[in-house]
């Protein structure tokens, strides 16, 4: 299984970032079998559990915040299986926008 999470960021100033987390895979067929992704954000977020069922952009969740934390997610497959994923949110001042390693 090659599913993993990545994130993009854009520094907005005053220690705030717009960021997106999404699902990627080396195998497009594997990604096509995902039905939805449940993201579990830091408990300080309003609605820290968010479900994305639109596959566009890798089940992309868009939000903003001021610090890093470990994102947990569950990818649910069309056949009924699920897999747990974790990703340390990556944010940077310089460059002011980019993609996590």
GUTIKOL-144784 format. One record per residue (C-alpha): residue number from 1; x, z, y; residue in one letter. Coordinates in nm, 4 decimals. Example, Ala and Ser with C-alpha at 12.3 -4.5 7.8 and 13.67 -1.06 7.14 Angstrom:
2
 num       px       pz       py residu
   1   1.2300   0.7800  -0.4500      a
   2   1.3670   0.7140  -0.1060      s
This chain:
101
 num       px       pz       py residu
   1   0.0000   0.0000   0.0000      x
   2   0.1438  -0.1010   0.3360      x
   3  -0.1225   0.0360   0.5712      x
   4   0.0089   0.2368   0.8646      x
   5  -0.0869   0.3370   1.2158      x
   6   0.0820   0.2233   1.5344      x
   7   0.0075   0.2850   1.8995      x
   8   0.0444   0.1056   2.2315      x
   9   0.0802   0.2894   2.5609      x
  10   0.0668   0.2252   2.9326      x
  11   0.1944   0.4943   3.1713      x
  12  -0.0526   0.5423   3.4558      x
  13   0.1454   0.7971   3.6614      x
  14   0.1137   1.1708   3.7110      x
  15   0.1850   1.2375   3.3411      x
  16  -0.1154   1.0332   3.2184      x
  17  -0.1155   0.7433   2.9728      x
  18  -0.3754   0.4974   2.8540      x
  19  -0.3101   0.4445   2.4848      x
  20  -0.4501   0.2760   2.1778      x
  21  -0.4009   0.3554   1.8105      x
  22  -0.4694   0.0987   1.5407      x
  23  -0.4185   0.0038   1.1777      x
  24  -0.1555  -0.2495   1.0654      x
  25  -0.0502  -0.3838   0.7273      x
  26   0.2106  -0.6214   0.5883      x
  27  -0.0660  -0.7592   0.3678      x
  28  -0.3587  -0.9219   0.5570      x
  29  -0.5725  -0.9029   0.2400      x
  30  -0.5297  -0.5258   0.2313      x
  31  -0.6340  -0.4915   0.5942      x
  32  -0.9368  -0.7143   0.5286      x
  33  -1.0607  -0.4662   0.2664      x
  34  -1.0878  -0.1817   0.5185      x
  35  -1.4455  -0.1063   0.6226      x
  36  -1.3840   0.1606   0.8875      x
  37  -1.1261   0.4091   1.0149      x
  38  -1.1980   0.7715   1.1024      x
  39  -0.9472   0.9067   1.3565      x
  40  -0.8900   1.2776   1.4027      x
  41  -0.7472   1.3494   1.7468      x
  42  -0.6139   1.6718   1.8958      x
  43  -0.8979   1.9291   1.9211      x
  44  -0.8721   1.9327   2.3028      x
  45  -1.0226   1.5799   2.3164      x
  46  -1.3942   1.5410   2.3757      x
  47  -1.5282   1.4237   2.0407      x
  48  -1.1945   1.4609   1.8550      x
  49  -1.3339   1.2826   1.5468      x
  50  -1.4010   0.9159   1.6140      x
  51  -1.5063   0.6418   1.3738      x
  52  -1.4224   0.2779   1.4444      x
  53  -1.5997   0.0185   1.2314      x
  54  -1.4998  -0.2956   1.4239      x
  55  -1.1976  -0.4539   1.2583      x
  56  -1.0927  -0.6460   1.5702      x
  57  -0.7375  -0.5477   1.6635      x
  58  -0.6950  -0.3294   1.3564      x
  59  -0.9827  -0.0863   1.4137      x
  60  -0.8441  -0.0093   1.7576      x
  61  -0.9258   0.3221   1.9279      x
  62  -0.8677   0.3222   2.3055      x
  63  -0.8364   0.6440   2.5051      x
  64  -0.6035   0.8295   2.7407      x
  65  -0.4235   1.1586   2.7695      x
  66  -0.1182   1.3484   2.8817      x
  67   0.0831   1.4401   2.5709      x
  68   0.1818   1.3533   2.2194      x
  69   0.0414   1.4929   1.8963      x
  70   0.0000   1.3916   1.5350      x
  71  -0.2990   1.1647   1.4782      x
  72  -0.4633   1.1800   1.1395      x
  73  -0.6842   0.9011   1.0127      x
  74  -0.8750   0.7983   0.7047      x
  75  -0.9063   0.4302   0.6201      x
  76  -1.2217   0.3664   0.4164      x
  77  -1.2213   0.0612   0.1905      x
  78  -1.5168  -0.1608   0.1085      x
  79  -1.4873  -0.0581  -0.2583      x
  80  -1.5376   0.3110  -0.1749      x
  81  -1.1773   0.4359  -0.1818      x
  82  -1.0096   0.5983   0.1170      x
  83  -0.6520   0.6698   0.2180      x
  84  -0.5169   0.9319   0.4586      x
  85  -0.2720   0.8192   0.7264      x
  86  -0.0717   1.0101   0.9879      x
  87   0.1048   0.8937   1.3025      x
  88   0.2924   1.0787   1.5741      x
  89   0.1558   0.9402   1.9011      x
  90   0.4450   0.7785   2.0881      x
  91   0.4373   0.7719   2.4692      x
  92   0.7202   0.6916   2.7129      x
  93   0.7845   0.6872   3.0855      x
  94   1.0428   0.4099   3.0520      x
  95   0.9452   0.1524   2.9560      x
  96   0.6097   0.2249   3.1136      x
  97   0.4285   0.0269   2.8433      x
  98   0.5044  -0.0694   2.4866      x
  99   0.4362  -0.0282   2.1165      x
 100   0.5420   0.2588   1.8941      x
 101   0.8309   0.1989   1.6541      x
